[in-house]
Amino acid sequence: MLQLSYNSFNLPFEYPFTISKGTKTHQPTLITSLGLGNLRGFGEAPAITYYDVTVEGMMELLESKRAMIERYALTDPGRFWHFLHHLIPDQHFLTAALDIAAWDLFAQMRRQPLHQLLGIKWENTPITDYTIGMDTTENMVAKMNAHPWPVYKIKCGSADDIDTIRAMRAVTTAPFRIDANESWTLDDAKKLLPELHLLGVTLVEQPLARTANEEMTELKALSSIPLYADESCRIENEVKKCAAGFDGINIKLTKCGGITPAMRMIKEARTLGLKIMMGSMNESTVGTAAIANMLPLLDEVDADGPLLLKEDLAEGLQYENGIIKLSGRPGLGIRFTGLRPSSGFTG
């Protein structure tokens, strides 16, 4: 019988984190645990306001389904995901946290690192970027100088941000990735992309609104920079529609529902000729380790969540100039360290 437990945390950022959709100083997150005997698998689901996901809402739902989850016989994490898919339909963030925990636990039961259990050979791993949130030009340059890194992801909110990108380019030769989070118009994008190419931008995430399918198809035909879908590719059934307007997709484990659907999304995207990126939702090392175990399947990765936080909840990942190294331990390879004396897991 599975032992379900969970707890919430409110993790402070090193800097206030701003994108086109708002600013936050802390990242609320839900940590789930599934146990069998002495083994415990962990998963994570950060709360994102613009997806109407709260930690409190996830915990309430989790408690209401506790008995059915704990009675489940974990013989295959993929089947467990299908069980959750029907038990808590359309609850992708919570499903992801439980799916990740199940894979972590099952890989520990098999005494294998997760990537080995998934049949992923550890080779040709892409380096992760370091994200610079929106701020004054002076502050964005200062953040970049405080964190030397081989590639940066820069959050943008309007066409006026081109001046900031110019200022940042003046102090580094590192490649830039731009994430507009749906904030540009088609005219903005047409004007910006040629100059961004000259400024050493290697990809642009979600330049237009997720509903702007025809405009994205037009933009893709004009762009010399690869365009990646983020908000336009949240779940499995959105992969195919991205092929016309994007060169690649950015898969977020929390948005799609976890490792199980992400593996299917990767397979489908490859058949469509799309590049694969996997992105962070500001997870701690718990959620980021799930991304890290899938690195060899990816062309690009944005797995810098632990680097942006003042406090972490686990150890097991090492970052060396953009390279992520795993611990080699079974499962996710992490050790949960986040409990404080005054708090404990519910369950």
C-alpha positions as YAML, in Angstrom:
chain: A
units: angstrom
residues:
- id: 1
  name: MET
  ca: [0.00, 0.00, 0.00]
- id: 2
  name: LEU
  ca: [1.35, 3.41, -0.98]
- id: 3
  name: GLN
  ca: [2.03, 5.96, 1.73]
- id: 4
  name: LEU
  ca: [1.06, 9.42, 0.51]
- id: 5
  name: SER
  ca: [2.39, 12.57, 2.15]
- id: 6
  name: TYR
  ca: [2.81, 16.16, 1.07]
- id: 7
  name: ASN
  ca: [3.78, 19.62, 2.24]
- id: 8
  name: SER
  ca: [3.88, 23.18, 0.97]
- id: 9
  name: PHE
  ca: [6.81, 25.56, 0.83]
- id: 10
  name: ASN
  ca: [7.20, 29.22, -0.12]
- id: 11
  name: LEU
  ca: [10.69, 29.54, -1.58]
- id: 12
  name: PRO
  ca: [12.27, 33.01, -1.84]
- id: 13
  name: PHE
  ca: [13.95, 34.10, -5.07]
- id: 14
  name: GLU
  ca: [17.40, 35.66, -5.04]
- id: 15
  name: TYR
  ca: [15.91, 38.56, -7.00]
- id: 16
  name: PRO
  ca: [12.24, 39.51, -7.55]
- id: 17
  name: PHE
  ca: [11.27, 37.46, -10.61]
- id: 18
  name: THR
  ca: [9.38, 39.39, -13.28]
- id: 19
  name: ILE
  ca: [7.96, 38.25, -16.60]
- id: 20
  name: SER
  ca: [5.33, 39.87, -18.81]
- id: 21
  name: LYS
  ca: [2.61, 38.25, -16.69]
- id: 22
  name: GLY
  ca: [3.71, 39.67, -13.33]
- id: 23
  name: THR
  ca: [6.27, 39.77, -10.50]
- id: 24
  name: LYS
  ca: [6.85, 37.47, -7.54]
- id: 25
  name: THR
  ca: [9.38, 37.40, -4.72]
- id: 26
  name: HIS
  ca: [8.64, 33.81, -3.63]
- id: 27
  name: GLN
  ca: [7.71, 30.59, -5.40]
- id: 28
  name: PRO
  ca: [4.95, 28.62, -3.65]
- id: 29
  name: THR
  ca: [5.40, 24.93, -4.32]
- id: 30
  name: LEU
  ca: [3.87, 21.58, -3.38]
- id: 31
  name: ILE
  ca: [6.13, 18.61, -2.61]
- id: 32
  name: THR
  ca: [4.52, 15.18, -2.77]
- id: 33
  name: SER
  ca: [5.92, 11.90, -1.47]
- id: 34
  name: LEU
  ca: [4.92, 8.32, -2.25]
- id: 35
  name: GLY
  ca: [6.40, 5.65, -0.02]
- id: 36
  name: LEU
  ca: [6.69, 1.87, 0.09]
- id: 37
  name: GLY
  ca: [8.54, 0.39, 3.05]
- id: 38
  name: ASN
  ca: [11.70, 2.39, 3.59]
- id: 39
  name: LEU
  ca: [11.66, 3.96, 0.11]
- id: 40
  name: ARG
  ca: [10.18, 7.38, -0.68]
- id: 41
  name: GLY
  ca: [9.76, 9.01, -4.06]
- id: 42
  name: PHE
  ca: [9.35, 12.76, -4.36]
- id: 43
  name: GLY
  ca: [7.61, 15.04, -6.84]
- id: 44
  name: GLU
  ca: [6.95, 18.76, -7.13]
- id: 45
  name: ALA
  ca: [4.32, 21.11, -8.51]
- id: 46
  name: PRO
  ca: [4.97, 24.86, -8.27]
- id: 47
  name: ALA
  ca: [1.87, 27.06, -8.05]
- id: 48
  name: ILE
  ca: [1.44, 29.43, -11.01]
- id: 49
  name: THR
  ca: [-1.18, 32.15, -10.66]
- id: 50
  name: TYR
  ca: [-1.76, 32.74, -14.38]
- id: 51
  name: TYR
  ca: [-2.70, 29.05, -14.69]
- id: 52
  name: ASP
  ca: [-5.02, 29.41, -11.69]
- id: 53
  name: VAL
  ca: [-3.04, 26.80, -9.76]
- id: 54
  name: THR
  ca: [-2.59, 27.18, -5.99]
- id: 55
  name: VAL
  ca: [-0.84, 24.99, -3.46]
- id: 56
  name: GLU
  ca: [-3.90, 25.10, -1.23]
- id: 57
  name: GLY
  ca: [-6.17, 23.89, -4.02]
- id: 58
  name: MET
  ca: [-3.83, 21.03, -4.89]
- id: 59
  name: MET
  ca: [-3.56, 19.94, -1.25]
- id: 60
  name: GLU
  ca: [-7.33, 19.99, -0.78]
- id: 61
  name: LEU
  ca: [-7.83, 17.83, -3.86]
- id: 62
  name: LEU
  ca: [-5.01, 15.51, -2.87]
- id: 63
  name: GLU
  ca: [-6.51, 14.94, 0.56]
- id: 64
  name: SER
  ca: [-9.92, 14.19, -0.93]
- id: 65
  name: LYS
  ca: [-8.38, 11.46, -3.13]
- id: 66
  name: ARG
  ca: [-5.91, 10.13, -0.55]
- id: 67
  name: ALA
  ca: [-7.64, 6.78, 0.07]
- id: 68
  name: MET
  ca: [-7.84, 5.84, -3.62]
- id: 69
  name: ILE
  ca: [-4.23, 6.87, -4.30]
- id: 70
  name: GLU
  ca: [-2.89, 4.93, -1.33]
- id: 71
  name: ARG
  ca: [-4.74, 1.77, -2.38]
- id: 72
  name: TYR
  ca: [-3.08, 1.81, -5.82]
- id: 73
  name: ALA
  ca: [-0.60, -1.01, -6.47]
- id: 74
  name: LEU
  ca: [2.39, 0.61, -8.15]
- id: 75
  name: THR
  ca: [3.57, -1.89, -10.76]
- id: 76
  name: ASP
  ca: [4.09, 0.59, -13.62]
- id: 77
  name: PRO
  ca: [4.36, 4.40, -13.33]
- id: 78
  name: GLY
  ca: [2.82, 4.79, -16.78]
- id: 79
  name: ARG
  ca: [-0.32, 2.98, -15.66]
- id: 80
  name: PHE
  ca: [-0.35, 5.04, -12.47]
- id: 81
  name: TRP
  ca: [-0.42, 8.19, -14.62]
- id: 82
  name: HIS
  ca: [-3.48, 6.88, -16.48]
- id: 83
  name: PHE
  ca: [-5.13, 6.14, -13.13]
- id: 84
  name: LEU
  ca: [-4.46, 9.75, -12.04]
- id: 85
  name: HIS
  ca: [-5.60, 11.08, -15.41]
- id: 86
  name: HIS
  ca: [-9.06, 9.68, -14.69]
- id: 87
  name: LEU
  ca: [-9.03, 10.25, -10.92]
- id: 88
  name: ILE
  ca: [-8.16, 13.97, -11.12]
- id: 89
  name: PRO
  ca: [-8.88, 14.96, -14.75]
- id: 90
  name: ASP
  ca: [-7.34, 18.19, -16.08]
- id: 91
  name: GLN
  ca: [-5.29, 18.64, -12.90]
- id: 92
  name: HIS
  ca: [-1.97, 18.61, -14.76]
- id: 93
  name: PHE
  ca: [0.17, 20.25, -12.07]
- id: 94
  name: LEU
  ca: [-0.91, 17.89, -9.30]
- id: 95
  name: THR
  ca: [-0.75, 14.89, -11.65]
- id: 96
  name: ALA
  ca: [2.82, 15.89, -12.51]
- id: 97
  name: ALA
  ca: [3.87, 15.98, -8.86]
- id: 98
  name: LEU
  ca: [2.45, 12.50, -8.27]
- id: 99
  name: ASP
  ca: [3.77, 11.11, -11.56]
- id: 100
  name: ILE
  ca: [7.30, 12.32, -10.78]
- id: 101
  name: ALA
  ca: [7.10, 10.84, -7.28]
- id: 102
  name: ALA
  ca: [5.94, 7.52, -8.71]
- id: 103
  name: TRP
  ca: [8.81, 7.36, -11.20]
- id: 104
  name: ASP
  ca: [11.28, 8.28, -8.46]
- id: 105
  name: LEU
  ca: [9.92, 5.56, -6.18]
- id: 106
  name: PHE
  ca: [9.71, 2.91, -8.90]
- id: 107
  name: ALA
  ca: [13.27, 3.57, -10.08]
- id: 108
  name: GLN
  ca: [14.46, 3.22, -6.48]
- id: 109
  name: MET
  ca: [12.57, -0.08, -6.25]
- id: 110
  name: ARG
  ca: [14.47, -1.19, -9.37]
- id: 111
  name: ARG
  ca: [17.72, 0.26, -7.97]
- id: 112
  name: GLN
  ca: [18.29, 2.31, -11.09]
- id: 113
  name: PRO
  ca: [18.73, 6.01, -11.80]
- id: 114
  name: LEU
  ca: [15.59, 7.28, -13.46]
- id: 115
  name: HIS
  ca: [17.23, 7.92, -16.82]
- id: 116
  name: GLN
  ca: [18.35, 4.29, -16.98]
- id: 117
  name: LEU
  ca: [14.86, 3.05, -16.14]
- id: 118
  name: LEU
  ca: [13.52, 5.24, -18.95]
- id: 119
  name: GLY
  ca: [16.05, 3.73, -21.37]
- id: 120
  name: ILE
  ca: [17.95, 7.01, -21.78]
- id: 121
  name: LYS
  ca: [21.69, 6.73, -22.37]
- id: 122
  name: TRP
  ca: [23.60, 9.46, -20.54]
- id: 123
  name: GLU
  ca: [25.33, 11.29, -23.39]
- id: 124
  name: ASN
  ca: [25.10, 14.49, -25.45]
- id: 125
  name: THR
  ca: [23.46, 16.51, -22.68]
- id: 126
  name: PRO
  ca: [22.66, 20.17, -23.49]
- id: 127
  name: ILE
  ca: [23.72, 22.92, -21.09]
- id: 128
  name: THR
  ca: [21.15, 24.90, -19.19]
- id: 129
  name: ASP
  ca: [20.70, 28.63, -19.44]
- id: 130
  name: TYR
  ca: [20.47, 31.13, -16.57]
- id: 131
  name: THR
  ca: [17.34, 33.29, -16.64]
- id: 132
  name: ILE
  ca: [17.39, 37.06, -16.23]
- id: 133
  name: GLY
  ca: [13.94, 38.34, -15.24]
- id: 134
  name: MET
  ca: [12.59, 41.68, -16.41]
- id: 135
  name: ASP
  ca: [13.95, 44.71, -14.54]
- id: 136
  name: THR
  ca: [15.65, 48.00, -15.25]
- id: 137
  name: THR
  ca: [18.44, 47.76, -17.80]
- id: 138
  name: GLU
  ca: [20.99, 48.55, -15.11]
- id: 139
  name: ASN
  ca: [19.72, 45.79, -12.85]
- id: 140
  name: MET
  ca: [19.51, 43.21, -15.63]
- id: 141
  name: VAL
  ca: [23.11, 43.89, -16.61]
- id: 142
  name: ALA
  ca: [24.13, 43.69, -12.95]
- id: 143
  name: LYS
  ca: [22.38, 40.33, -12.50]
- id: 144
  name: MET
  ca: [24.14, 38.96, -15.54]
- id: 145
  name: ASN
  ca: [27.52, 40.19, -14.35]
- id: 146
  name: ALA
  ca: [26.88, 38.65, -10.91]
- id: 147
  name: HIS
  ca: [26.16, 35.27, -12.53]
- id: 148
  name: PRO
  ca: [28.65, 34.51, -15.34]
- id: 149
  name: TRP
  ca: [27.09, 31.79, -17.47]
- id: 150
  name: PRO
  ca: [27.61, 30.30, -20.95]
- id: 151
  name: VAL
  ca: [24.06, 31.11, -22.15]
- id: 152
  name: TYR
  ca: [21.33, 33.41, -20.82]
- id: 153
  name: LYS
  ca: [17.58, 33.39, -21.10]
- id: 154
  name: ILE
  ca: [16.19, 36.92, -21.07]
- id: 155
  name: LYS
  ca: [12.58, 37.68, -20.21]
- id: 156
  name: CYS
  ca: [10.94, 40.36, -22.36]
- id: 157
  name: GLY
  ca: [7.65, 42.20, -22.09]
- id: 158
  name: SER
  ca: [7.57, 44.61, -25.04]
- id: 159
  name: ALA
  ca: [9.37, 45.70, -28.17]
- id: 160
  name: ASP
  ca: [11.08, 48.43, -26.13]
- id: 161
  name: ASP
  ca: [13.22, 45.78, -24.42]
- id: 162
  name: ILE
  ca: [15.54, 45.76, -27.43]
- id: 163
  name: ASP
  ca: [17.53, 48.58, -25.82]
- id: 164
  name: THR
  ca: [18.10, 46.44, -22.74]
- id: 165
  name: ILE
  ca: [19.25, 43.51, -24.88]
- id: 166
  name: ARG
  ca: [21.72, 45.80, -26.64]
- id: 167
  name: ALA
  ca: [23.10, 46.90, -23.26]
- id: 168
  name: MET
  ca: [23.45, 43.31, -22.11]
- id: 169
  name: ARG
  ca: [25.16, 42.30, -25.33]
- id: 170
  name: ALA
  ca: [27.74, 45.04, -24.76]
- id: 171
  name: VAL
  ca: [29.12, 43.21, -21.69]
- id: 172
  name: THR
  ca: [29.02, 39.54, -22.76]
- id: 173
  name: THR
  ca: [29.56, 37.32, -25.77]
- id: 174
  name: ALA
  ca: [27.35, 34.53, -24.36]
- id: 175
  name: PRO
  ca: [24.41, 33.45, -26.56]
- id: 176
  name: PHE
  ca: [20.99, 34.85, -25.62]
- id: 177
  name: ARG
  ca: [17.60, 33.17, -25.60]
- id: 178
  name: ILE
  ca: [14.58, 35.45, -25.55]
- id: 179
  name: ASP
  ca: [11.30, 34.55, -23.85]
- id: 180
  name: ALA
  ca: [8.49, 36.97, -24.68]
- id: 181
  name: ASN
  ca: [5.73, 35.04, -22.87]
- id: 182
  name: GLU
  ca: [3.14, 36.03, -25.54]
- id: 183
  name: SER
  ca: [3.87, 39.75, -25.17]
- id: 184
  name: TRP
  ca: [4.67, 40.79, -28.75]
- id: 185
  name: THR
  ca: [2.45, 41.65, -31.68]
- id: 186
  name: LEU
  ca: [3.19, 40.28, -35.13]
- id: 187
  name: ASP
  ca: [4.49, 43.69, -36.23]
- id: 188
  name: ASP
  ca: [6.74, 43.82, -33.16]
- id: 189
  name: ALA
  ca: [8.17, 40.43, -33.95]
- id: 190
  name: LYS
  ca: [8.79, 41.23, -37.62]
- id: 191
  name: LYS
  ca: [10.79, 44.30, -36.61]
- id: 192
  name: LEU
  ca: [12.66, 42.70, -33.72]
- id: 193
  name: LEU
  ca: [13.75, 39.35, -35.11]
- id: 194
  name: PRO
  ca: [16.34, 40.62, -37.65]
- id: 195
  name: GLU
  ca: [18.04, 42.76, -35.00]
- id: 196
  name: LEU
  ca: [17.88, 40.01, -32.40]
- id: 197
  name: HIS
  ca: [19.63, 37.74, -34.87]
- id: 198
  name: LEU
  ca: [22.46, 40.28, -35.13]
- id: 199
  name: LEU
  ca: [22.60, 40.49, -31.33]
- id: 200
  name: GLY
  ca: [23.36, 36.80, -31.00]
- id: 201
  name: VAL
  ca: [19.92, 35.53, -30.04]
- id: 202
  name: THR
  ca: [19.75, 31.79, -30.73]
- id: 203
  name: LEU
  ca: [16.04, 31.15, -30.09]
- id: 204
  name: VAL
  ca: [12.85, 32.98, -29.21]
- id: 205
  name: GLU
  ca: [10.14, 31.47, -27.02]
- id: 206
  name: GLN
  ca: [6.45, 32.23, -27.53]
- id: 207
  name: PRO
  ca: [6.67, 35.64, -29.22]
- id: 208
  name: LEU
  ca: [2.91, 35.88, -29.90]
- id: 209
  name: ALA
  ca: [-0.28, 34.93, -28.07]
- id: 210
  name: ARG
  ca: [-0.99, 31.21, -27.94]
- id: 211
  name: THR
  ca: [-4.11, 31.76, -30.07]
- id: 212
  name: ALA
  ca: [-2.19, 33.49, -32.89]
- id: 213
  name: ASN
  ca: [-1.71, 30.36, -34.98]
- id: 214
  name: GLU
  ca: [-1.90, 31.93, -38.44]
- id: 215
  name: GLU
  ca: [0.38, 34.80, -37.43]
- id: 216
  name: MET
  ca: [2.94, 32.34, -36.05]
- id: 217
  name: THR
  ca: [2.95, 30.44, -39.34]
- id: 218
  name: GLU
  ca: [3.68, 33.70, -41.13]
- id: 219
  name: LEU
  ca: [6.39, 34.61, -38.64]
- id: 220
  name: LYS
  ca: [8.12, 31.25, -38.86]
- id: 221
  name: ALA
  ca: [8.49, 31.66, -42.62]
- id: 222
  name: LEU
  ca: [10.26, 34.98, -42.08]
- id: 223
  name: SER
  ca: [12.42, 34.24, -39.06]
- id: 224
  name: SER
  ca: [16.11, 33.40, -39.17]
- id: 225
  name: ILE
  ca: [15.92, 32.54, -35.45]
- id: 226
  name: PRO
  ca: [14.30, 29.27, -34.29]
- id: 227
  name: LEU
  ca: [10.92, 29.88, -32.65]
- id: 228
  name: TYR
  ca: [9.82, 27.67, -29.74]
- id: 229
  name: ALA
  ca: [6.30, 27.17, -28.43]
- id: 230
  name: ASP
  ca: [5.70, 27.41, -24.70]
- id: 231
  name: GLU
  ca: [2.20, 28.60, -23.84]
- id: 232
  name: SER
  ca: [1.07, 27.20, -27.21]
- id: 233
  name: CYS
  ca: [2.20, 23.70, -26.20]
- id: 234
  name: ARG
  ca: [0.99, 22.92, -22.72]
- id: 235
  name: ILE
  ca: [-0.36, 19.38, -23.12]
- id: 236
  name: GLU
  ca: [-0.05, 16.42, -25.48]
- id: 237
  name: ASN
  ca: [-2.81, 17.25, -27.93]
- id: 238
  name: GLU
  ca: [-1.20, 20.62, -28.69]
- id: 239
  name: VAL
  ca: [2.07, 19.24, -30.08]
- id: 240
  name: LYS
  ca: [0.83, 18.61, -33.60]
- id: 241
  name: LYS
  ca: [-0.68, 22.06, -34.06]
- id: 242
  name: CYS
  ca: [2.68, 23.66, -33.23]
- id: 243
  name: ALA
  ca: [4.45, 22.18, -36.24]
- id: 244
  name: ALA
  ca: [3.24, 24.86, -38.66]
- id: 245
  name: GLY
  ca: [4.21, 27.89, -36.62]
- id: 246
  name: PHE
  ca: [7.22, 26.81, -34.57]
- id: 247
  name: ASP
  ca: [10.59, 25.16, -34.99]
- id: 248
  name: GLY
  ca: [10.46, 23.55, -31.56]
- id: 249
  name: ILE
  ca: [8.44, 23.10, -28.40]
- id: 250
  name: ASN
  ca: [9.26, 23.81, -24.76]
- id: 251
  name: ILE
  ca: [7.81, 21.04, -22.60]
- id: 252
  name: LYS
  ca: [7.02, 21.89, -18.97]
- id: 253
  name: LEU
  ca: [6.47, 18.82, -16.81]
- id: 254
  name: THR
  ca: [3.98, 20.61, -14.57]
- id: 255
  name: LYS
  ca: [1.89, 21.87, -17.47]
- id: 256
  name: CYS
  ca: [1.74, 18.61, -19.40]
- id: 257
  name: GLY
  ca: [1.16, 16.34, -16.40]
- id: 258
  name: GLY
  ca: [4.58, 14.83, -15.68]
- id: 259
  name: ILE
  ca: [7.25, 12.53, -17.07]
- id: 260
  name: THR
  ca: [4.82, 10.01, -18.59]
- id: 261
  name: PRO
  ca: [3.12, 12.41, -21.06]
- id: 262
  name: ALA
  ca: [6.37, 14.31, -21.63]
- id: 263
  name: MET
  ca: [7.99, 11.17, -23.03]
- id: 264
  name: ARG
  ca: [5.10, 10.79, -25.49]
- id: 265
  name: MET
  ca: [5.32, 14.48, -26.43]
- id: 266
  name: ILE
  ca: [9.01, 14.13, -27.20]
- id: 267
  name: LYS
  ca: [8.38, 11.13, -29.44]
- id: 268
  name: GLU
  ca: [5.59, 12.88, -31.35]
- id: 269
  name: ALA
  ca: [7.57, 16.10, -31.73]
- id: 270
  name: ARG
  ca: [10.49, 14.20, -33.25]
- id: 271
  name: THR
  ca: [8.20, 12.61, -35.84]
- id: 272
  name: LEU
  ca: [7.03, 16.13, -36.76]
- id: 273
  name: GLY
  ca: [10.56, 17.45, -37.14]
- id: 274
  name: LEU
  ca: [10.31, 19.72, -34.11]
- id: 275
  name: LYS
  ca: [13.22, 20.51, -31.80]
- id: 276
  name: ILE
  ca: [12.78, 19.73, -28.11]
- id: 277
  name: MET
  ca: [13.36, 22.03, -25.18]
- id: 278
  name: MET
  ca: [12.35, 21.37, -21.60]
- id: 279
  name: GLY
  ca: [11.75, 24.27, -19.28]
- id: 280
  name: SER
  ca: [11.60, 25.21, -15.64]
- id: 281
  name: MET
  ca: [8.66, 26.60, -13.70]
- id: 282
  name: ASN
  ca: [11.04, 27.72, -10.94]
- id: 283
  name: GLU
  ca: [11.09, 24.27, -9.35]
- id: 284
  name: SER
  ca: [13.51, 23.37, -6.59]
- id: 285
  name: THR
  ca: [15.99, 20.54, -7.09]
- id: 286
  name: VAL
  ca: [13.12, 18.06, -6.57]
- id: 287
  name: GLY
  ca: [11.28, 18.98, -9.77]
- id: 288
  name: THR
  ca: [14.42, 20.01, -11.63]
- id: 289
  name: ALA
  ca: [15.96, 16.55, -11.13]
- id: 290
  name: ALA
  ca: [13.13, 15.09, -13.18]
- id: 291
  name: ILE
  ca: [14.06, 17.42, -16.04]
- id: 292
  name: ALA
  ca: [17.75, 16.65, -15.59]
- id: 293
  name: ASN
  ca: [17.21, 12.89, -15.97]
- id: 294
  name: MET
  ca: [15.74, 13.56, -19.43]
- id: 295
  name: LEU
  ca: [18.57, 15.79, -20.68]
- id: 296
  name: PRO
  ca: [19.90, 13.43, -23.41]
- id: 297
  name: LEU
  ca: [16.49, 13.58, -25.14]
- id: 298
  name: LEU
  ca: [16.61, 17.37, -25.47]
- id: 299
  name: ASP
  ca: [18.11, 19.89, -27.85]
- id: 300
  name: GLU
  ca: [17.88, 22.77, -25.37]
- id: 301
  name: VAL
  ca: [17.09, 23.03, -21.67]
- id: 302
  name: ASP
  ca: [16.07, 25.69, -19.19]
- id: 303
  name: ALA
  ca: [16.59, 23.95, -15.84]
- id: 304
  name: ASP
  ca: [17.87, 26.78, -13.69]
- id: 305
  name: GLY
  ca: [15.15, 26.81, -11.03]
- id: 306
  name: PRO
  ca: [17.51, 25.99, -8.12]
- id: 307
  name: LEU
  ca: [19.91, 28.70, -9.29]
- id: 308
  name: LEU
  ca: [17.21, 31.38, -9.04]
- id: 309
  name: LEU
  ca: [16.13, 30.46, -5.49]
- id: 310
  name: LYS
  ca: [17.67, 31.53, -2.19]
- id: 311
  name: GLU
  ca: [16.58, 28.25, -0.57]
- id: 312
  name: ASP
  ca: [16.40, 24.76, -2.00]
- id: 313
  name: LEU
  ca: [14.61, 21.63, -0.81]
- id: 314
  name: ALA
  ca: [16.96, 18.85, -1.90]
- id: 315
  name: GLU
  ca: [20.48, 18.01, -2.95]
- id: 316
  name: GLY
  ca: [21.62, 15.81, -5.79]
- id: 317
  name: LEU
  ca: [22.29, 18.08, -8.76]
- id: 318
  name: GLN
  ca: [25.55, 19.86, -9.52]
- id: 319
  name: TYR
  ca: [25.84, 22.84, -11.88]
- id: 320
  name: GLU
  ca: [29.19, 23.53, -13.51]
- id: 321
  name: ASN
  ca: [29.19, 26.33, -16.07]
- id: 322
  name: GLY
  ca: [25.83, 25.24, -17.48]
- id: 323
  name: ILE
  ca: [26.49, 21.50, -17.27]
- id: 324
  name: ILE
  ca: [24.15, 19.59, -14.96]
- id: 325
  name: LYS
  ca: [25.58, 16.51, -13.25]
- id: 326
  name: LEU
  ca: [23.46, 13.86, -11.55]
- id: 327
  name: SER
  ca: [24.35, 12.14, -8.29]
- id: 328
  name: GLY
  ca: [24.17, 8.62, -9.76]
- id: 329
  name: ARG
  ca: [21.84, 7.47, -6.98]
- id: 330
  name: PRO
  ca: [18.65, 5.51, -7.81]
- id: 331
  name: GLY
  ca: [15.48, 7.33, -8.82]
- id: 332
  name: LEU
  ca: [15.73, 11.08, -9.27]
- id: 333
  name: GLY
  ca: [19.04, 10.87, -7.45]
- id: 334
  name: ILE
  ca: [18.07, 13.43, -4.82]
- id: 335
  name: ARG
  ca: [17.98, 13.58, -1.05]
- id: 336
  name: PHE
  ca: [15.18, 15.70, 0.34]
- id: 337
  name: THR
  ca: [16.51, 18.26, 2.84]
- id: 338
  name: GLY
  ca: [13.68, 20.78, 2.97]
- id: 339
  name: LEU
  ca: [11.93, 19.86, 6.20]
- id: 340
  name: ARG
  ca: [12.37, 22.28, 9.06]
- id: 341
  name: PRO
  ca: [11.95, 21.36, 12.72]
- id: 342
  name: SER
  ca: [8.63, 23.21, 12.87]
- id: 343
  name: SER
  ca: [7.09, 21.51, 9.84]
- id: 344
  name: GLY
  ca: [6.44, 18.04, 8.56]
- id: 345
  name: PHE
  ca: [4.71, 16.13, 5.81]
- id: 346
  name: THR
  ca: [0.97, 15.76, 5.97]
- id: 347
  name: GLY
  ca: [0.08, 12.12, 6.07]
...
